[in-house]
Amino acid sequence: MAKVDIYANWDPAVVKRFKSWQMRTILVSMIGYAIYYFVRKNFSLAMPGLTAQYGISNTSFGIVIGIGSLIYGASRFANGFIVDRFSARTVMAIGLLLCALSNFAFGFGVNISSWITGVEQGPDLINMLVLVMAITIVLNQAFQGVGYPPCARLLPSWIHPSELATKMSIWNTSHSIGAAAAVVACGYIMGSLGTDLSNNPEIIDTVAKNLGVDKNSADGMKQILQYAQHWDAWRWCFWIPAAIAVCGSLWLYFGLRDDPRSVGLPELPDTNTGKTADAKENKGSRSRFLRAMVWTNRWIWTLCIANVFVYVMRMGILDWGPKFLTESRGMSIEDAAWSVAVFEIFAIVGTIFAGWATDHIFKGKSHRMCLLCMALASLFMAIFIFFPGMPSVVSLIVLAFAGFFIYGPQALIGIGSANQATKEAAATANGLAGIFGYVGSFLSAIGVGIIADHYGWNVVFYLIIGVGVLGAITFLTMWMAPRDGYARAQEFYAGEAHNVLEAEKNIADNSGNPADTDV
């Protein structure tokens, strides 16, 4: 019934064409953004191989991931401003192409390090490799920040606020689809490609030393062999996804359009912010609009703070899951990859459910669903950590349900920010939320690396559970927030129009001429 009401005044042919373009926009951007994750989450599966070959520590990885996360957040924020002013599809396609180039460079990181240092092994090579790794990851994260802001602008232009949570939550499964596909593909790469050097005693000794395991034990040798038999497989974790990303950039450029007007369709009903032609031409009006809808909007800032807690929890599991499962729970890299993939698959279903529940149970108020999700995610993570002796299947199911709930807030914060800021400032608001989210990711990366090295993995996840509880409390403070900010925007532009009238009246009074009141 709601859909009929939305398009009640449109010609049926226009409705059909609009919905076709709406579906095309959702699908093309979903697949494109999923491919962004192919050249982003591949690093998590490559890390164990890099440790085995070069002895790179969790602390070093944590610093690199953390700095990259801050760069990503800053990039999302900056690109929020850019995308609100330029072609979203062009920006998104170029960003994915640049991610592909940085991943190709990472795969050649050892070659680059050897060329710079003039040596092919030893501490100088490894130190240079860490530096090259840091530079390429930072560049990749900067380009990754181009991925989401175009979608934050595109989707509210094509989807009505009453449907946004449901349809954008379906779109948000692109995070999980891309991450799950990436970890499965890279897990297969790590367990299938590379050079078999298991007969080389020096390689066996190197891996044993780097991993800190006893090569004389059966379990230790099993762990050593999975890396010795696939030497340099980590390189292909970057080259293959990079090739896919090149194709993805073309897919985005030729498949997307920026808004309904660009293909001769009308704007969505009930999404008029009250902006007039005069306001559109007034540069100062744009700044004042952002100040009213973003910078002084308490609900935007609450969502930003909550995003810190959401990302600490989400990225702590996603970035470090493979290392935790291999080092603390004794899994093979392939099994760990599948475990994280199952986590992501459940996250897909959870994201869709969170969007559906937001629209149909909480009447579009995404912050209320976020509260429920964070509380339940914390509960399932507590069960996973505090009961390590559970059968592996039960343990996997519990971890999967944590994924089911943690991805709901990750998706709904973007939806809530877009609704509260309106389609006119959605990319800017999401950029701001992105900075806070990736401050959380930075804290997760740095904190997990250091704490895991010094206090063990269990302490890491105790802290993650506590963070989840803090996130739930933050969402609780938003309980009475409205669904969206369109009424706020209309009040703003009504005030702008009044100011124009007053200014013109003053000019007319001073000149003795009647005021022109056509605004």
Stockholm file with secondary structure:
# STOCKHOLM 1.0

chainA/1-519         MAKVDIYANWDPAVVKRFKSWQMRTILVSMIGYAIYYFVRKNFSLAMPGLTAQYGISNTSFGIVIGIGSLIYGASRFANGFIVDRFSARTVMAIGLLLCALSNFAFGFGVNISSWITGVEQGPDLINMLVLVMAITIVLNQAFQGVGYPPCARLLPSWIHPSELATKMSIWNTSHSIGAAAAVVACGYIMGSLGTDLSNNPEIIDTVAKNLGVDKNSADGMKQILQYAQHWDAWRWCFWIPAAIAVCGSLWLYFGLRDDPRSVGLPELPDTNTGKTADAKENKGSRSRFLRAMVWTNRWIWTLCIANVFVYVMRMGILDWGPKFLTESRGMSIEDAAWSVAVFEIFAIVGTIFAGWATDHIFKGKSHRMCLLCMALASLFMAIFIFFPGMPSVVSLIVLAFAGFFIYGPQALIGIGSANQATKEAAATANGLAGIFGYVGSFLSAIGVGIIADHYGWNVVFYLIIGVGVLGAITFLTMWMAPRDGYARAQEFYAGEAHNVLEAEKNIADNSGNPADTDV
#=GR chainA/1-519 SS CHHHHHTTTSCHHHHHHHHHHHHHHHHHHHHHHHHHHHTTTHHHHHHHHHHHHHCCCHHHHHHHHHHHHHHHHHHHHHHHHHHTTSCHHHHHHHHHHHHHHHHHHHHTHHHHHHHHHSCSSSHHHHHHHHHHHHHHHHHHHHHHTTTHHHHHHHHHHHSCHHHHHHHHHHHHHHHHHHHHHHHHHHHHHHHHCSBCCTTCHHHHHHHHHHHTCCTTSHHHHHHHHHHHTTBTHHHHHHHHHHHHHHHHHHHHHHHCCSSGGGGTCCCCTTCCCCCCHHHHHCHHHHHHHHIIIIITCHHHHHHHHHHHHHHHHHHHHHHHHHHHHHHTSCCCHHHHHHHHHHHHHHHHHHHHHHHHHHHHTSTTCHHHHHHHHHHHHHHHHHHHHHCTTSCHHHHHHHHHHHHHHHHHHHHHHHHHHHHHHCTTSHHHHHHHHHHHHHHHHHHHHHHHHHHHHHHCHHHHHHHHHHHHHHHHHHHHTTTTCCSCSHHHHHHHHHHHHHHHHHHHHHHHHHHTSCCCCCC
#=GC SS_cons         CHHHHHTTTSCHHHHHHHHHHHHHHHHHHHHHHHHHHHTTTHHHHHHHHHHHHHCCCHHHHHHHHHHHHHHHHHHHHHHHHHHTTSCHHHHHHHHHHHHHHHHHHHHTHHHHHHHHHSCSSSHHHHHHHHHHHHHHHHHHHHHHTTTHHHHHHHHHHHSCHHHHHHHHHHHHHHHHHHHHHHHHHHHHHHHHCSBCCTTCHHHHHHHHHHHTCCTTSHHHHHHHHHHHTTBTHHHHHHHHHHHHHHHHHHHHHHHCCSSGGGGTCCCCTTCCCCCCHHHHHCHHHHHHHHIIIIITCHHHHHHHHHHHHHHHHHHHHHHHHHHHHHHTSCCCHHHHHHHHHHHHHHHHHHHHHHHHHHHHTSTTCHHHHHHHHHHHHHHHHHHHHHCTTSCHHHHHHHHHHHHHHHHHHHHHHHHHHHHHHCTTSHHHHHHHHHHHHHHHHHHHHHHHHHHHHHHCHHHHHHHHHHHHHHHHHHHHTTTTCCSCSHHHHHHHHHHHHHHHHHHHHHHHHHHTSCCCCCC
//
